[in-house]
C-alpha cells in the first residue's frame, strides 16, 4: 500500500470515528446482545435498558411459547414424581 493511501485510510477512519461520536446521543447498546443500535437496528427502551428489535422478537417468541414450555415442565415434573414413586416402591 502506498503511503498516500495509508494516510487516506487513517483519515477516513478518523472521519468515521467522528461520525460515530456525533451519533452517540441517538445510539444505544442492546442489553441482551450488546449490539449498538441506530437507524439500521431499531431499539426500544424498557425501563432503563435498551433492547434491539431482534432480541425483542426473540423475547416475544419465548413469551408466546411460555405456556407450552410451562406445560412441558409440569409434565417433566409429574414424570419425575412417578419415577421416584416407582423407585421407592
Ligand atoms: Zn439485541
PDB file of the backbone (N, CA, C, O) and the ligand in Angstrom, with CONECT records:
HET     ZN  A 101       1
ATOM      1  N   UNK A   1       0.841  -1.207   0.000  1.00  0.00           N
ATOM      2  CA  UNK A   1       0.000   0.000   0.000  1.00  0.00           C
ATOM      3  C   UNK A   1       0.871   1.249   0.000  1.00  0.00           C
ATOM      4  O   UNK A   1       1.875   1.326   0.708  1.00  0.00           O
ATOM      5  N   UNK A   2       0.470   2.215  -0.801  1.00  0.00           N
ATOM      6  CA  UNK A   2       1.233   3.468  -0.851  1.00  0.00           C
ATOM      7  C   UNK A   2       0.986   4.293   0.406  1.00  0.00           C
ATOM      8  O   UNK A   2      -0.086   4.235   1.008  1.00  0.00           O
ATOM      9  N   UNK A   3       1.998   5.055   0.784  1.00  0.00           N
ATOM     10  CA  UNK A   3       1.882   5.914   1.973  1.00  0.00           C
ATOM     11  C   UNK A   3       0.635   6.792   1.895  1.00  0.00           C
ATOM     12  O   UNK A   3      -0.089   6.980   2.873  1.00  0.00           O
ATOM     13  N   UNK A   4       0.419   7.317   0.701  1.00  0.00           N
ATOM     14  CA  UNK A   4      -0.718   8.210   0.462  1.00  0.00           C
ATOM     15  C   UNK A   4      -2.039   7.512   0.814  1.00  0.00           C
ATOM     16  O   UNK A   4      -2.903   8.063   1.496  1.00  0.00           O
ATOM     17  N   UNK A   5      -2.155   6.268   0.313  1.00  0.00           N
ATOM     18  CA  UNK A   5      -3.375   5.504   0.567  1.00  0.00           C
ATOM     19  C   UNK A   5      -3.540   5.236   2.051  1.00  0.00           C
ATOM     20  O   UNK A   5      -4.642   5.276   2.598  1.00  0.00           O
ATOM     21  N   UNK A   6      -2.397   4.958   2.690  1.00  0.00           N
ATOM     22  CA  UNK A   6      -2.420   4.655   4.116  1.00  0.00           C
ATOM     23  C   UNK A   6      -2.953   5.854   4.885  1.00  0.00           C
ATOM     24  O   UNK A   6      -3.811   5.722   5.758  1.00  0.00           O
ATOM     25  N   UNK A   7      -2.428   7.027   4.544  1.00  0.00           N
ATOM     26  CA  UNK A   7      -2.874   8.250   5.219  1.00  0.00           C
ATOM     27  C   UNK A   7      -4.351   8.489   4.936  1.00  0.00           C
ATOM     28  O   UNK A   7      -5.116   8.884   5.816  1.00  0.00           O
ATOM     29  N   UNK A   8      -4.730   8.240   3.692  1.00  0.00           N
ATOM     30  CA  UNK A   8      -6.134   8.451   3.345  1.00  0.00           C
ATOM     31  C   UNK A   8      -7.022   7.514   4.181  1.00  0.00           C
ATOM     32  O   UNK A   8      -8.088   7.905   4.658  1.00  0.00           O
ATOM     33  N   UNK A   9      -6.561   6.286   4.341  1.00  0.00           N
ATOM     34  CA  UNK A   9      -7.308   5.326   5.146  1.00  0.00           C
ATOM     35  C   UNK A   9      -7.451   5.787   6.593  1.00  0.00           C
ATOM     36  O   UNK A   9      -8.516   5.687   7.201  1.00  0.00           O
ATOM     37  N   UNK A  10      -6.337   6.295   7.121  1.00  0.00           N
ATOM     38  CA  UNK A  10      -6.368   6.762   8.512  1.00  0.00           C
ATOM     39  C   UNK A  10      -7.342   7.924   8.657  1.00  0.00           C
ATOM     40  O   UNK A  10      -8.130   7.986   9.601  1.00  0.00           O
ATOM     41  N   UNK A  11      -7.269   8.841   7.700  1.00  0.00           N
ATOM     42  CA  UNK A  11      -8.171   9.997   7.742  1.00  0.00           C
ATOM     43  C   UNK A  11      -9.619   9.534   7.640  1.00  0.00           C
ATOM     44  O   UNK A  11     -10.496  10.042   8.340  1.00  0.00           O
ATOM     45  N   UNK A  12      -9.861   8.563   6.758  1.00  0.00           N
ATOM     46  CA  UNK A  12     -11.231   8.064   6.598  1.00  0.00           C
ATOM     47  C   UNK A  12     -11.737   7.438   7.890  1.00  0.00           C
ATOM     48  O   UNK A  12     -12.883   7.638   8.291  1.00  0.00           O
ATOM     49  N   UNK A  13     -10.857   6.678   8.532  1.00  0.00           N
ATOM     50  CA  UNK A  13     -11.296   6.011   9.758  1.00  0.00           C
ATOM     51  C   UNK A  13     -11.496   7.031  10.878  1.00  0.00           C
ATOM     52  O   UNK A  13     -12.357   6.850  11.738  1.00  0.00           O
ATOM     53  N   UNK A  14     -10.694   8.109  10.866  1.00  0.00           N
ATOM     54  CA  UNK A  14     -10.895   9.166  11.855  1.00  0.00           C
ATOM     55  C   UNK A  14     -12.226   9.866  11.613  1.00  0.00           C
ATOM     56  O   UNK A  14     -12.955  10.192  12.549  1.00  0.00           O
ATOM     57  N   UNK A  15     -12.521  10.087  10.354  1.00  0.00           N
ATOM     58  CA  UNK A  15     -13.799  10.712  10.000  1.00  0.00           C
ATOM     59  C   UNK A  15     -14.950   9.838  10.489  1.00  0.00           C
ATOM     60  O   UNK A  15     -15.956  10.320  11.010  1.00  0.00           O
ATOM     61  N   UNK A  16     -14.759   8.534  10.299  1.00  0.00           N
ATOM     62  CA  UNK A  16     -15.783   7.576  10.714  1.00  0.00           C
ATOM     63  C   UNK A  16     -15.987   7.644  12.224  1.00  0.00           C
ATOM     64  O   UNK A  16     -17.119   7.636  12.708  1.00  0.00           O
ATOM     65  N   UNK A  17     -14.866   7.713  12.972  1.00  0.00           N
ATOM     66  CA  UNK A  17     -14.951   7.807  14.430  1.00  0.00           C
ATOM     67  C   UNK A  17     -15.708   9.060  14.844  1.00  0.00           C
ATOM     68  O   UNK A  17     -16.550   9.025  15.742  1.00  0.00           O
ATOM     69  N   UNK A  18     -15.394  10.170  14.174  1.00  0.00           N
ATOM     70  CA  UNK A  18     -16.058  11.432  14.495  1.00  0.00           C
ATOM     71  C   UNK A  18     -17.545  11.316  14.206  1.00  0.00           C
ATOM     72  O   UNK A  18     -18.388  11.793  14.965  1.00  0.00           O
ATOM     73  N   UNK A  19     -17.839  10.670  13.090  1.00  0.00           N
ATOM     74  CA  UNK A  19     -19.233  10.487  12.701  1.00  0.00           C
ATOM     75  C   UNK A  19     -19.959   9.670  13.768  1.00  0.00           C
ATOM     76  O   UNK A  19     -21.066  10.010  14.184  1.00  0.00           O
ATOM     77  N   UNK A  20     -19.318   8.594  14.199  1.00  0.00           N
ATOM     78  CA  UNK A  20     -19.916   7.724  15.220  1.00  0.00           C
ATOM     79  C   UNK A  20     -20.095   8.496  16.523  1.00  0.00           C
ATOM     80  O   UNK A  20     -21.134   8.397  17.175  1.00  0.00           O
ATOM     81  N   UNK A  21     -19.062   9.273  16.901  1.00  0.00           N
ATOM     82  CA  UNK A  21     -19.149  10.058  18.128  1.00  0.00           C
ATOM     83  C   UNK A  21     -20.304  11.043  18.071  1.00  0.00           C
ATOM     84  O   UNK A  21     -21.035  11.230  19.043  1.00  0.00           O
ATOM     85  N   UNK A  22     -20.451  11.669  16.907  1.00  0.00           N
ATOM     86  CA  UNK A  22     -21.524  12.638  16.739  1.00  0.00           C
ATOM     87  C   UNK A  22     -22.878  11.965  16.842  1.00  0.00           C
ATOM     88  O   UNK A  22     -23.880  12.598  17.175  1.00  0.00           O
ATOM     89  N   UNK A  23     -22.892  10.674  16.552  1.00  0.00           N
ATOM     90  CA  UNK A  23     -24.154   9.930  16.547  1.00  0.00           C
ATOM     91  C   UNK A  23     -24.493   9.368  17.920  1.00  0.00           C
ATOM     92  O   UNK A  23     -25.608   8.898  18.146  1.00  0.00           O
ATOM     93  N   UNK A  24     -23.535   9.415  18.833  1.00  0.00           N
ATOM     94  CA  UNK A  24     -23.721   8.742  20.121  1.00  0.00           C
ATOM     95  C   UNK A  24     -25.042   9.075  20.831  1.00  0.00           C
ATOM     96  O   UNK A  24     -25.683   8.175  21.373  1.00  0.00           O
ATOM     97  N   UNK A  25     -25.455  10.338  20.838  1.00  0.00           N
ATOM     98  CA  UNK A  25     -26.714  10.605  21.554  1.00  0.00           C
ATOM     99  C   UNK A  25     -27.889   9.745  21.091  1.00  0.00           C
ATOM    100  O   UNK A  25     -28.783   9.454  21.886  1.00  0.00           O
ATOM    101  N   UNK A  26     -27.906   9.335  19.832  1.00  0.00           N
ATOM    102  CA  UNK A  26     -29.025   8.513  19.383  1.00  0.00           C
ATOM    103  C   UNK A  26     -28.651   7.037  19.257  1.00  0.00           C
ATOM    104  O   UNK A  26     -29.393   6.247  18.673  1.00  0.00           O
ATOM    105  N   UNK A  27     -27.488   6.673  19.812  1.00  0.00           N
ATOM    106  CA  UNK A  27     -27.071   5.288  19.768  1.00  0.00           C
ATOM    107  C   UNK A  27     -27.283   4.638  21.128  1.00  0.00           C
ATOM    108  O   UNK A  27     -27.088   5.266  22.169  1.00  0.00           O
ATOM    109  N   UNK A  28     -27.677   3.392  21.105  1.00  0.00           N
ATOM    110  CA  UNK A  28     -27.869   2.679  22.351  1.00  0.00           C
ATOM    111  C   UNK A  28     -27.345   1.268  22.196  1.00  0.00           C
ATOM    112  O   UNK A  28     -27.298   0.728  21.090  1.00  0.00           O
ATOM    113  N   UNK A  29     -26.953   0.677  23.304  1.00  0.00           N
ATOM    114  CA  UNK A  29     -26.441  -0.690  23.274  1.00  0.00           C
ATOM    115  C   UNK A  29     -27.538  -1.610  23.787  1.00  0.00           C
ATOM    116  O   UNK A  29     -28.126  -1.377  24.843  1.00  0.00           O
ATOM    117  N   UNK A  30     -27.799  -2.652  23.023  1.00  0.00           N
ATOM    118  CA  UNK A  30     -28.802  -3.623  23.436  1.00  0.00           C
ATOM    119  C   UNK A  30     -28.261  -4.376  24.653  1.00  0.00           C
ATOM    120  O   UNK A  30     -27.144  -4.891  24.618  1.00  0.00           O
ATOM    121  N   UNK A  31     -29.053  -4.442  25.728  1.00  0.00           N
ATOM    122  CA  UNK A  31     -28.551  -5.063  26.959  1.00  0.00           C
ATOM    123  C   UNK A  31     -28.563  -6.581  26.864  1.00  0.00           C
ATOM    124  O   UNK A  31     -28.021  -7.257  27.738  1.00  0.00           O
ATOM    125  N   UNK A  32     -29.173  -7.125  25.819  1.00  0.00           N
ATOM    126  CA  UNK A  32     -29.180  -8.579  25.660  1.00  0.00           C
ATOM    127  C   UNK A  32     -28.061  -9.063  24.761  1.00  0.00           C
ATOM    128  O   UNK A  32     -27.317  -9.970  25.133  1.00  0.00           O
ATOM    129  N   UNK A  33     -27.929  -8.465  23.571  1.00  0.00           N
ATOM    130  CA  UNK A  33     -26.915  -8.981  22.636  1.00  0.00           C
ATOM    131  C   UNK A  33     -25.707  -8.058  22.540  1.00  0.00           C
ATOM    132  O   UNK A  33     -24.704  -8.434  21.935  1.00  0.00           O
ATOM    133  N   UNK A  34     -25.773  -6.857  23.120  1.00  0.00           N
ATOM    134  CA  UNK A  34     -24.629  -5.963  23.137  1.00  0.00           C
ATOM    135  C   UNK A  34     -24.389  -5.232  21.840  1.00  0.00           C
ATOM    136  O   UNK A  34     -23.410  -4.496  21.711  1.00  0.00           O
ATOM    137  N   UNK A  35     -25.281  -5.427  20.864  1.00  0.00           N
ATOM    138  CA  UNK A  35     -25.116  -4.715  19.609  1.00  0.00           C
ATOM    139  C   UNK A  35     -25.517  -3.259  19.798  1.00  0.00           C
ATOM    140  O   UNK A  35     -26.329  -2.917  20.658  1.00  0.00           O
ATOM    141  N   UNK A  36     -24.918  -2.415  18.964  1.00  0.00           N
ATOM    142  CA  UNK A  36     -25.236  -0.996  19.034  1.00  0.00           C
ATOM    143  C   UNK A  36     -26.325  -0.703  18.014  1.00  0.00           C
ATOM    144  O   UNK A  36     -26.210  -1.057  16.841  1.00  0.00           O
ATOM    145  N   UNK A  37     -27.372  -0.058  18.475  1.00  0.00           N
ATOM    146  CA  UNK A  37     -28.483   0.199  17.579  1.00  0.00           C
ATOM    147  C   UNK A  37     -28.598   1.647  17.185  1.00  0.00           C
ATOM    148  O   UNK A  37     -28.561   2.532  18.039  1.00  0.00           O
ATOM    149  N   UNK A  38     -28.731   1.890  15.942  1.00  0.00           N
ATOM    150  CA  UNK A  38     -29.222   3.168  15.434  1.00  0.00           C
ATOM    151  C   UNK A  38     -29.917   2.847  14.132  1.00  0.00           C
ATOM    152  O   UNK A  38     -30.190   1.682  13.841  1.00  0.00           O
ATOM    153  N   UNK A  39     -30.203   3.856  13.354  1.00  0.00           N
ATOM    154  CA  UNK A  39     -31.014   3.689  12.139  1.00  0.00           C
ATOM    155  C   UNK A  39     -31.260   2.262  11.642  1.00  0.00           C
ATOM    156  O   UNK A  39     -32.410   1.868  11.449  1.00  0.00           O
ATOM    157  N   UNK A  40     -30.185   1.480  11.433  1.00  0.00           N
ATOM    158  CA  UNK A  40     -30.381   0.163  10.813  1.00  0.00           C
ATOM    159  C   UNK A  40     -30.813  -0.910  11.810  1.00  0.00           C
ATOM    160  O   UNK A  40     -31.161  -2.024  11.417  1.00  0.00           O
ATOM    161  N   UNK A  41     -30.792  -0.577  13.094  1.00  0.00           N
ATOM    162  CA  UNK A  41     -31.193  -1.552  14.114  1.00  0.00           C
ATOM    163  C   UNK A  41     -32.105  -0.851  15.116  1.00  0.00           C
ATOM    164  O   UNK A  41     -31.630  -0.266  16.089  1.00  0.00           O
ATOM    165  N   UNK A  42     -33.397  -0.911  14.881  1.00  0.00           N
ATOM    166  CA  UNK A  42     -34.325  -0.205  15.768  1.00  0.00           C
ATOM    167  C   UNK A  42     -34.244  -0.721  17.197  1.00  0.00           C
ATOM    168  O   UNK A  42     -34.119  -1.923  17.434  1.00  0.00           O
ATOM    169  N   UNK A  43     -34.316   0.207  18.145  1.00  0.00           N
ATOM    170  CA  UNK A  43     -34.198  -0.129  19.554  1.00  0.00           C
ATOM    171  C   UNK A  43     -35.421   0.389  20.310  1.00  0.00           C
ATOM    172  O   UNK A  43     -36.057   1.366  19.915  1.00  0.00           O
ATOM    173  N   UNK A  44     -35.724  -0.297  21.403  1.00  0.00           N
ATOM    174  CA  UNK A  44     -36.803   0.160  22.281  1.00  0.00           C
ATOM    175  C   UNK A  44     -36.261   0.273  23.687  1.00  0.00           C
ATOM    176  O   UNK A  44     -35.406  -0.510  24.103  1.00  0.00           O
ATOM    177  N   UNK A  45     -36.765   1.257  24.419  1.00  0.00           N
ATOM    178  CA  UNK A  45     -36.330   1.426  25.792  1.00  0.00           C
ATOM    179  C   UNK A  45     -37.328   0.743  26.701  1.00  0.00           C
ATOM    180  O   UNK A  45     -38.530   1.007  26.657  1.00  0.00           O
ATOM    181  N   UNK A  46     -36.790  -0.153  27.536  1.00  0.00           N
ATOM    182  CA  UNK A  46     -37.642  -0.820  28.520  1.00  0.00           C
ATOM    183  C   UNK A  46     -37.051  -0.498  29.876  1.00  0.00           C
ATOM    184  O   UNK A  46     -35.947  -0.943  30.189  1.00  0.00           O
ATOM    185  N   UNK A  47     -37.759   0.261  30.679  1.00  0.00           N
ATOM    186  CA  UNK A  47     -37.207   0.728  31.939  1.00  0.00           C
ATOM    187  C   UNK A  47     -35.992   1.577  31.655  1.00  0.00           C
ATOM    188  O   UNK A  47     -36.085   2.578  30.944  1.00  0.00           O
ATOM    189  N   UNK A  48     -34.835   1.187  32.208  1.00  0.00           N
ATOM    190  CA  UNK A  48     -33.604   1.928  31.970  1.00  0.00           C
ATOM    191  C   UNK A  48     -32.747   1.260  30.901  1.00  0.00           C
ATOM    192  O   UNK A  48     -31.655   1.735  30.592  1.00  0.00           O
ATOM    193  N   UNK A  49     -33.244   0.148  30.332  1.00  0.00           N
ATOM    194  CA  UNK A  49     -32.446  -0.626  29.380  1.00  0.00           C
ATOM    195  C   UNK A  49     -32.972  -0.448  27.967  1.00  0.00           C
ATOM    196  O   UNK A  49     -34.156  -0.198  27.738  1.00  0.00           O
ATOM    197  N   UNK A  50     -32.045  -0.586  27.029  1.00  0.00           N
ATOM    198  CA  UNK A  50     -32.413  -0.584  25.621  1.00  0.00           C
ATOM    199  C   UNK A  50     -32.318  -1.988  25.087  1.00  0.00           C
ATOM    200  O   UNK A  50     -31.427  -2.758  25.448  1.00  0.00           O
ATOM    201  N   UNK A  51     -33.257  -2.307  24.217  1.00  0.00           N
ATOM    202  CA  UNK A  51     -33.255  -3.643  23.621  1.00  0.00           C
ATOM    203  C   UNK A  51     -33.501  -3.498  22.122  1.00  0.00           C
ATOM    204  O   UNK A  51     -34.303  -2.665  21.699  1.00  0.00           O
ATOM    205  N   UNK A  52     -32.806  -4.317  21.314  1.00  0.00           N
ATOM    206  CA  UNK A  52     -32.946  -4.193  19.868  1.00  0.00           C
ATOM    207  C   UNK A  52     -34.140  -5.018  19.394  1.00  0.00           C
ATOM    208  O   UNK A  52     -34.657  -5.872  20.115  1.00  0.00           O
ATOM    209  N   UNK A  53     -34.557  -4.740  18.175  1.00  0.00           N
ATOM    210  CA  UNK A  53     -35.763  -5.384  17.658  1.00  0.00           C
ATOM    211  C   UNK A  53     -35.577  -6.896  17.523  1.00  0.00           C
ATOM    212  O   UNK A  53     -36.532  -7.652  17.701  1.00  0.00           O
ATOM    213  N   UNK A  54     -34.353  -7.344  17.210  1.00  0.00           N
ATOM    214  CA  UNK A  54     -34.107  -8.786  17.061  1.00  0.00           C
ATOM    215  C   UNK A  54     -34.318  -9.512  18.388  1.00  0.00           C
ATOM    216  O   UNK A  54     -34.953 -10.565  18.442  1.00  0.00           O
ATOM    217  N   UNK A  55     -33.767  -8.923  19.472  1.00  0.00           N
ATOM    218  CA  UNK A  55     -33.908  -9.550  20.782  1.00  0.00           C
ATOM    219  C   UNK A  55     -35.358  -9.465  21.240  1.00  0.00           C
ATOM    220  O   UNK A  55     -35.875 -10.374  21.889  1.00  0.00           O
ATOM    221  N   UNK A  56     -36.004  -8.357  20.891  1.00  0.00           N
ATOM    222  CA  UNK A  56     -37.402  -8.176  21.270  1.00  0.00           C
ATOM    223  C   UNK A  56     -38.267  -9.238  20.603  1.00  0.00           C
ATOM    224  O   UNK A  56     -39.181  -9.794  21.212  1.00  0.00           O
ATOM    225  N   UNK A  57     -37.957  -9.506  19.337  1.00  0.00           N
ATOM    226  CA  UNK A  57     -38.681 -10.535  18.585  1.00  0.00           C
ATOM    227  C   UNK A  57     -38.492 -11.900  19.241  1.00  0.00           C
ATOM    228  O   UNK A  57     -39.437 -12.669  19.418  1.00  0.00           O
ATOM    229  N   UNK A  58     -37.235 -12.171  19.595  1.00  0.00           N
ATOM    230  CA  UNK A  58     -36.913 -13.448  20.225  1.00  0.00           C
ATOM    231  C   UNK A  58     -37.642 -13.576  21.558  1.00  0.00           C
ATOM    232  O   UNK A  58     -38.165 -14.633  21.912  1.00  0.00           O
ATOM    233  N   UNK A  59     -37.656 -12.462  22.281  1.00  0.00           N
ATOM    234  CA  UNK A  59     -38.318 -12.424  23.570  1.00  0.00           C
ATOM    235  C   UNK A  59     -39.808 -12.695  23.409  1.00  0.00           C
ATOM    236  O   UNK A  59     -40.413 -13.410  24.208  1.00  0.00           O
ATOM    237  N   UNK A  60     -40.387 -12.113  22.368  1.00  0.00           N
ATOM    238  CA  UNK A  60     -41.813 -12.291  22.118  1.00  0.00           C
ATOM    239  C   UNK A  60     -42.104 -13.758  21.799  1.00  0.00           C
ATOM    240  O   UNK A  60     -43.084 -14.326  22.283  1.00  0.00           O
ATOM    241  N   UNK A  61     -41.245 -14.360  20.983  1.00  0.00           N
ATOM    242  CA  UNK A  61     -41.412 -15.772  20.642  1.00  0.00           C
ATOM    243  C   UNK A  61     -41.348 -16.625  21.907  1.00  0.00           C
ATOM    244  O   UNK A  61     -42.129 -17.560  22.083  1.00  0.00           O
ATOM    245  N   UNK A  62     -40.407 -16.285  22.779  1.00  0.00           N
ATOM    246  CA  UNK A  62     -40.268 -17.021  24.034  1.00  0.00           C
ATOM    247  C   UNK A  62     -41.524 -16.864  24.872  1.00  0.00           C
ATOM    248  O   UNK A  62     -42.029 -17.827  25.448  1.00  0.00           O
ATOM    249  N   UNK A  63     -42.020 -15.630  24.931  1.00  0.00           N
ATOM    250  CA  UNK A  63     -43.227 -15.375  25.725  1.00  0.00           C
ATOM    251  C   UNK A  63     -44.430 -16.096  25.117  1.00  0.00           C
ATOM    252  O   UNK A  63     -45.274 -16.635  25.831  1.00  0.00           O
ATOM    253  N   UNK A  64     -44.490 -16.093  23.784  1.00  0.00           N
ATOM    254  CA  UNK A  64     -45.600 -16.764  23.110  1.00  0.00           C
ATOM    255  C   UNK A  64     -45.607 -18.260  23.397  1.00  0.00           C
ATOM    256  O   UNK A  64     -46.667 -18.883  23.450  1.00  0.00           O
ATOM    257  N   UNK A  65     -44.416 -18.835  23.581  1.00  0.00           N
ATOM    258  CA  UNK A  65     -44.332 -20.283  23.788  1.00  0.00           C
ATOM    259  C   UNK A  65     -44.191 -20.615  25.271  1.00  0.00           C
ATOM    260  O   UNK A  65     -43.936 -21.762  25.638  1.00  0.00           O
ATOM    261  N   UNK A  66     -44.359 -19.601  26.120  1.00  0.00           N
ATOM    262  CA  UNK A  66     -44.157 -19.794  27.557  1.00  0.00           C
ATOM    263  C   UNK A  66     -45.132 -20.821  28.121  1.00  0.00           C
ATOM    264  O   UNK A  66     -44.759 -21.679  28.921  1.00  0.00           O
ATOM    265  N   UNK A  67     -46.398 -20.718  27.686  1.00  0.00           N
ATOM    266  CA  UNK A  67     -47.419 -21.617  28.197  1.00  0.00           C
ATOM    267  C   UNK A  67     -47.062 -23.071  27.866  1.00  0.00           C
ATOM    268  O   UNK A  67     -47.142 -23.967  28.707  1.00  0.00           O
ATOM    269  N   UNK A  68     -46.665 -23.263  26.606  1.00  0.00           N
ATOM    270  CA  UNK A  68     -46.269 -24.589  26.125  1.00  0.00           C
ATOM    271  C   UNK A  68     -45.097 -25.126  26.952  1.00  0.00           C
ATOM    272  O   UNK A  68     -45.049 -26.295  27.335  1.00  0.00           O
ATOM    273  N   UNK A  69     -44.169 -24.222  27.201  1.00  0.00           N
ATOM    274  CA  UNK A  69     -42.957 -24.563  27.936  1.00  0.00           C
ATOM    275  C   UNK A  69     -43.310 -24.961  29.370  1.00  0.00           C
ATOM    276  O   UNK A  69     -42.787 -25.937  29.907  1.00  0.00           O
ATOM    277  N   UNK A  70     -44.206 -24.186  29.973  1.00  0.00           N
ATOM    278  CA  UNK A  70     -44.607 -24.477  31.342  1.00  0.00           C
ATOM    279  C   UNK A  70     -45.312 -25.826  31.427  1.00  0.00           C
ATOM    280  O   UNK A  70     -45.111 -26.583  32.377  1.00  0.00           O
ATOM    281  N   UNK A  71     -46.136 -26.121  30.429  1.00  0.00           N
ATOM    282  CA  UNK A  71     -46.819 -27.420  30.390  1.00  0.00           C
ATOM    283  C   UNK A  71     -45.800 -28.546  30.308  1.00  0.00           C
ATOM    284  O   UNK A  71     -45.915 -29.574  30.975  1.00  0.00           O
ATOM    285  N   UNK A  72     -44.791 -28.314  29.460  1.00  0.00           N
ATOM    286  CA  UNK A  72     -43.728 -29.300  29.286  1.00  0.00           C
ATOM    287  C   UNK A  72     -43.011 -29.550  30.613  1.00  0.00           C
ATOM    288  O   UNK A  72     -42.740 -30.690  30.989  1.00  0.00           O
ATOM    289  N   UNK A  73     -42.708 -28.443  31.315  1.00  0.00           N
ATOM    290  CA  UNK A  73     -42.005 -28.543  32.601  1.00  0.00           C
ATOM    291  C   UNK A  73     -42.871 -29.268  33.622  1.00  0.00           C
ATOM    292  O   UNK A  73     -42.376 -30.081  34.402  1.00  0.00           O
ATOM    293  N   UNK A  74     -44.175 -28.968  33.613  1.00  0.00           N
ATOM    294  CA  UNK A  74     -45.091 -29.611  34.542  1.00  0.00           C
ATOM    295  C   UNK A  74     -45.139 -31.110  34.273  1.00  0.00           C
ATOM    296  O   UNK A  74     -45.158 -31.924  35.196  1.00  0.00           O
ATOM    297  N   UNK A  75     -45.158 -31.455  32.989  1.00  0.00           N
ATOM    298  CA  UNK A  75     -45.168 -32.860  32.600  1.00  0.00           C
ATOM    299  C   UNK A  75     -43.908 -33.571  33.072  1.00  0.00           C
ATOM    300  O   UNK A  75     -43.953 -34.686  33.592  1.00  0.00           O
ATOM    301  N   UNK A  76     -42.780 -32.889  32.875  1.00  0.00           N
ATOM    302  CA  UNK A  76     -41.499 -33.467  33.298  1.00  0.00           C
ATOM    303  C   UNK A  76     -41.498 -33.718  34.800  1.00  0.00           C
ATOM    304  O   UNK A  76     -40.998 -34.735  35.280  1.00  0.00           O
ATOM    305  N   UNK A  77     -42.074 -32.756  35.536  1.00  0.00           N
ATOM    306  CA  UNK A  77     -42.141 -32.846  36.988  1.00  0.00           C
ATOM    307  C   UNK A  77     -42.976 -34.062  37.384  1.00  0.00           C
ATOM    308  O   UNK A  77     -42.590 -34.849  38.249  1.00  0.00           O
ATOM    309  N   UNK A  78     -44.135 -34.193  36.726  1.00  0.00           N
ATOM    310  CA  UNK A  78     -45.030 -35.317  37.001  1.00  0.00           C
ATOM    311  C   UNK A  78     -44.316 -36.635  36.732  1.00  0.00           C
ATOM    312  O   UNK A  78     -44.373 -37.574  37.527  1.00  0.00           O
ATOM    313  N   UNK A  79     -43.646 -36.672  35.595  1.00  0.00           N
ATOM    314  CA  UNK A  79     -42.942 -37.870  35.159  1.00  0.00           C
ATOM    315  C   UNK A  79     -41.877 -38.249  36.186  1.00  0.00           C
ATOM    316  O   UNK A  79     -41.703 -39.418  36.528  1.00  0.00           O
ATOM    317  N   UNK A  80     -41.168 -37.222  36.667  1.00  0.00           N
ATOM    318  CA  UNK A  80     -40.108 -37.436  37.637  1.00  0.00           C
ATOM    319  C   UNK A  80     -40.700 -37.983  38.934  1.00  0.00           C
ATOM    320  O   UNK A  80     -40.154 -38.896  39.554  1.00  0.00           O
ATOM    321  N   UNK A  81     -41.842 -37.393  39.328  1.00  0.00           N
ATOM    322  CA  UNK A  81     -42.525 -37.830  40.548  1.00  0.00           C
ATOM    323  C   UNK A  81     -42.885 -39.315  40.421  1.00  0.00           C
ATOM    324  O   UNK A  81     -42.664 -40.110  41.335  1.00  0.00           O
ATOM    325  N   UNK A  82     -43.448 -39.660  39.257  1.00  0.00           N
ATOM    326  CA  UNK A  82     -43.855 -41.054  39.010  1.00  0.00           C
ATOM    327  C   UNK A  82     -42.644 -41.977  39.086  1.00  0.00           C
ATOM    328  O   UNK A  82     -42.710 -43.061  39.666  1.00  0.00           O
ATOM    329  N   UNK A  83     -41.548 -41.536  38.496  1.00  0.00           N
ATOM    330  CA  UNK A  83     -40.334 -42.340  38.513  1.00  0.00           C
ATOM    331  C   UNK A  83     -39.853 -42.555  39.936  1.00  0.00           C
ATOM    332  O   UNK A  83     -39.502 -43.668  40.326  1.00  0.00           O
ATOM    333  N   UNK A  84     -39.840 -41.469  40.709  1.00  0.00           N
ATOM    334  CA  UNK A  84     -39.382 -41.543  42.099  1.00  0.00           C
ATOM    335  C   UNK A  84     -40.269 -42.485  42.897  1.00  0.00           C
ATOM    336  O   UNK A  84     -39.794 -43.267  43.721  1.00  0.00           O
ATOM    337  N   UNK A  85     -41.578 -42.394  42.635  1.00  0.00           N
ATOM    338  CA  UNK A  85     -42.549 -43.277  43.305  1.00  0.00           C
ATOM    339  C   UNK A  85     -42.192 -44.725  42.978  1.00  0.00           C
ATOM    340  O   UNK A  85     -42.178 -45.598  43.845  1.00  0.00           O
ATOM    341  N   UNK A  86     -41.901 -44.947  41.686  1.00  0.00           N
ATOM    342  CA  UNK A  86     -41.559 -46.282  41.226  1.00  0.00           C
ATOM    343  C   UNK A  86     -40.340 -46.823  41.933  1.00  0.00           C
ATOM    344  O   UNK A  86     -40.289 -48.002  42.284  1.00  0.00           O
ATOM    345  N   UNK A  87     -39.350 -45.959  42.145  1.00  0.00           N
ATOM    346  CA  UNK A  87     -38.110 -46.380  42.798  1.00  0.00           C
ATOM    347  C   UNK A  87     -38.325 -46.710  44.263  1.00  0.00           C
ATOM    348  O   UNK A  87     -37.715 -47.624  44.818  1.00  0.00           O
ATOM    349  N   UNK A  88     -39.229 -45.924  44.881  1.00  0.00           N
ATOM    350  CA  UNK A  88     -39.440 -46.100  46.330  1.00  0.00           C
ATOM    351  C   UNK A  88     -40.336 -47.280  46.659  1.00  0.00           C
ATOM    352  O   UNK A  88     -40.431 -47.709  47.809  1.00  0.00           O
ATOM    353  N   UNK A  89     -40.984 -47.789  45.642  1.00  0.00           N
ATOM    354  CA  UNK A  89     -41.946 -48.864  45.887  1.00  0.00           C
ATOM    355  C   UNK A  89     -41.263 -50.123  46.429  1.00  0.00           C
ATOM    356  O   UNK A  89     -41.930 -51.124  46.690  1.00  0.00           O
TER     357      UNK A  89
HETATM  358 ZN    ZN A 101     -30.266  -7.235  20.942  1.00  0.00          ZN
END
